[in-house]
Amino acid sequence: MSTTPSPPESRSTVRTLLRLWPFVRPVRARLFTAAFIAIVASCIGLVIPLVLKWMVDGPIADRDPAGVWLGALYLLLLGLAEALLFGLRRWLVARPLSHVEAEMRAALYRHLQRLPVAFHDRWPSGQLLSRATTDLMLLRMFLAFPLTFLLVNGVTILVGVIIMLVQDWTLGLVILVPAVPVLVTCVVFEKRYSGAARLAQDQVGDLTTVVEESVLGIRIVKGFGRHRSQARAFRELSGKLRGTELHKARLLATILGVIVTLPELAIGAALVLGAVRVADGSLSAGTLVAFLSTALALRWPVDSIGFLLAMSQEAATATERYFEVMDAEPESPAAAGSRAAGTTQAGAAAPDSPAAAGSRAAGAARVGAAAPRSAERRIHPPADTSTSTTEGLRFENVSFRYPDAPSDSPPVLDRVDLHIRPGESLALVGATGSGKTTLTALVPRLHEVTSGRITLDGTDITEMSREELRSRVAVAFEEPTLFSASVGENVLMGGGSGAADLERALAVAQADFAHALPRGVDTQVGEQGLSLSGGQRQRLALARAVVGRPDFLVLDDPLSALDVHTEAAVEAALRRVLADTTALIVAHRPSTVLLADRVALLSGGRITAVGTHHELLRDNPEYAHLMSGAPAGEQEDER
């Protein structure tokens, strides 16, 4: 199934291309100057036939060699002027258009960083990569050549037709006969080529996705001997893209055939008619030469119409694809107004993927059916009257449904109430698919709650800017992500101010292996950190979470990839960190649960029990079953 977002049903090419104006505006002076110079150069080319007319009817007819040499000098000077002006045009547009492309790419990258997680869940990375590379290259090429020459060639054709009509209106009308069928062909071509261009560029995005997944998953491909099936999938997509490109080539060949053939027939007819008139004395030979020279000078502007229209359609499609991403609603850096509205906007930010929608709907259904509501009960520890009930991390009647889930599907989280007191650590336990990871993602606002609210020390997190919220909350995910940077740079992304904080965080995470790497903490870990083991990546991710000494810590099964001895050492060091912070820890193993002061059981999207590990083990059969039967390091699949 294609992961390509569905294109809009209809659009105006001109209106779409006009959206590029904000990026082009800063360099408009050079572009307009370059276009004017190109028009002047093209019109100089139309002066050459007039010089030829003067030469044929003058020096040549009068057998004047000096006049012929003078005419040759005029032609040489005109040719040099035309060449120099076109060279100047190219020099004028090269630098500013490179700047436009760079600015558009930077704007796209900045925007991608601000888009909500819901957007990135739907969009294949290959589609985003193709928009940042191939599409922007097409736009730069359009601004450099077709945009200018659609104007230049239009003016050239208009001036050339006027010159021919002035020279001889009868021959001029003969030349104009193909204009109507050529225009009709262009209109039909534009409509058909637009769809083919969009399909081809979407298929390039799908192909990019396959290549990226194969490269990142090369260990899986090789480990399971799936290189043939991957190659077959790649060939199938390549074949589809090839078929689309051949369809584009056939369309382009058709319009070029019409545009080239009809004007050539008209020039041939004008030549025969003109020769007859020269023979009977009603037309001078110089006029016929000038007329035919002007007609031939217009061959390139006319023949290039199909090529320029094709590039314009591809540019319009590239612009459309670019702004599909840029139009997506970003996360607001300030406090959110309406949580429901924010969730809706995030859901509408990008075209939906049927596969993603199906998986989320199924996940929501599983969560909804996980446990009967009547089984709900709570076990509370003794109240701590010395702690304010408004402080710490609190979930108040929180519900969450993925934006693309059917409206009638049960929510992933349903009326969750939970309070983690200041300085307290709470373990979150539940079966696979119960919504644990989703709940932890709500704290740093990776997703927006559908209803209810979450507070930090009594302040609704939607009333904080995301920068403030994420400076107070640190997160370590179960699947650690590292960047193509050094070990130290990866860890210090979580905050901290230098070597001391880095060393402390590495010690807490038992990541002393970093010092044994070839260049110590300056060692580059490579793409996705795949040069390290899973346990090493997870320890660096944990170090990144604690390096900034956050007020609130959210850990999603942070020790699942560690061996027993390393896990024990990390837990011992982590207890000291947890003593000074408020923490929510997703746990699967009893050893991780014992890090926490209390435990909350999440079942069916609701908190069904809260208490200490021993209380729940004694009084809650579901919890006892999870602690005794769940395999270590069980992988979470929330959706």
Protein Blocks (a to p, Z undefined) as FASTA:
>chain_A
ZZbdcddfbdcfklmmmmmmmmmmmmmmmmmmmmmmmmmmmmmmmmmmmmmmmmmmmmmm
nopaklmmmmmmmmmmmmmmmmmmmmmmmmmmmmmmmmmmmmmmmmmmmmmmmpcfklmm
mpcfklmmmmmmmmmmmmmmmmmmmmmmmmmmmmmmmmmmmmmmmmommlmmmmmmmmmm
mmmmmmmmmmmmmmmmmmmmmmmmmmmmmmmmmmmmmmmmmmnopmmmmmmmmmmmmmmm
mmmmmmmmmmmmmmmmmmmmmmmmmmmmmmmmmmmmmmnopacfklmmmmmmmmmmmmmm
mmmmmmmmmmmmmmmmmmmmmmmmmmpccddfbdcfblmlmmmmmmmmpccdfklmmmmm
mmmmmmmmmpcfklgccddddddfkbcfkgcjddehiacddfkbcfkbccfbghiacddd
ehiacdddddehilmmmmmmmmnomaccfbdcddeehiafklpcfklmmmmpccddfbdc
dddddfklmmmmngcjbjklmmmmmmmnopmmmmmpmnljmlcebjhhlmpcfklmmmmm
mmmmmmnopabdcdehkllmpcfklmmmmmmmmmmmmmmcccddddfbfklmmmpmbdcd
deehiafbdcdfklmmmmmmklmmmmmmmcghiacdfZZ
